[in-house]
Amino acid sequence: MAELPEEFNCTITNWEYIYGLCRDVADEVRRDEFEPEVVVALARGGWFAGRCLCDFLGLDDLTSLKMEHYVGTAQKTGEPTVRYPMPEGSVEGKDVLVIDDIADTGGSISRAEAYVEQRDAGEVRTATLQLLDTSEFEPDYVGERLAEWAWVVYPWNFIEDMVDLLSGVMEKADQESYTADELRHYLAEYHDVKRIEMEIAQPNRLPEVLAEMERRGVIEGAGPGEYRLAE
Ligand code: AMP
């Protein structure tokens, strides 16, 4: 497992914004006159996009491929691998659109494309909602190109990422305990997550995340309105 970098920029997104990127990808596919028969959504990041693309493009064949590359927020393992294969017969002889949320190294989507091609699919094309310029792979369709690297916190991953980010800042700042305001301060300092941006994208979610962290035993109460990492 790679070391968790202590400081990296994050961008918090919301459903409307991401839905707009799904529509943009669908528009590109239509403009290109590509008519896939089945969408392969990479689990877990590509599921929402895969489902929306089926709706936009009028498809009822959606299947999934689980790739494994990341083990936590911004924590990468080695090569992406196929964790769960696709059901027998799901792509054989069919034109396929493979979709994921974001290409960072590009390893997951390019590995997935090769895997689908090996299963005797027809034409195979790829799409990602977002593309970082670190990617060595260029998908056929891209919703948005990001010039600067950031960890994108997607709405379907909000709690998981915030739990990782908040435990990371608590470890790094090394205080006895933290108020919610202090945690917001460190999110801005270490990850460029400003309070106003977080509240616009995901209003009133911090108390929910802290309660969930307490429920999972990641943090514990340390007096009124104060939290610390659990032992
Ligand atoms: P990669 O194989 O490096 O292109 O990574 C692709 C997968 O890792 C995506 O499906 C995402 O779920 C996750 N991922 C990688 N980088 C990021 C990032 N900067 N922000 C959010 N998710 C990411």
Residues whose N, C-alpha, C, O or C-beta is under 5 A from the ligand:
A	BS01	AMP	G45 H69 Y70 P80 D100 D101 I102 A103 D104 T105 G106 G107 S108 A150 W151 V152
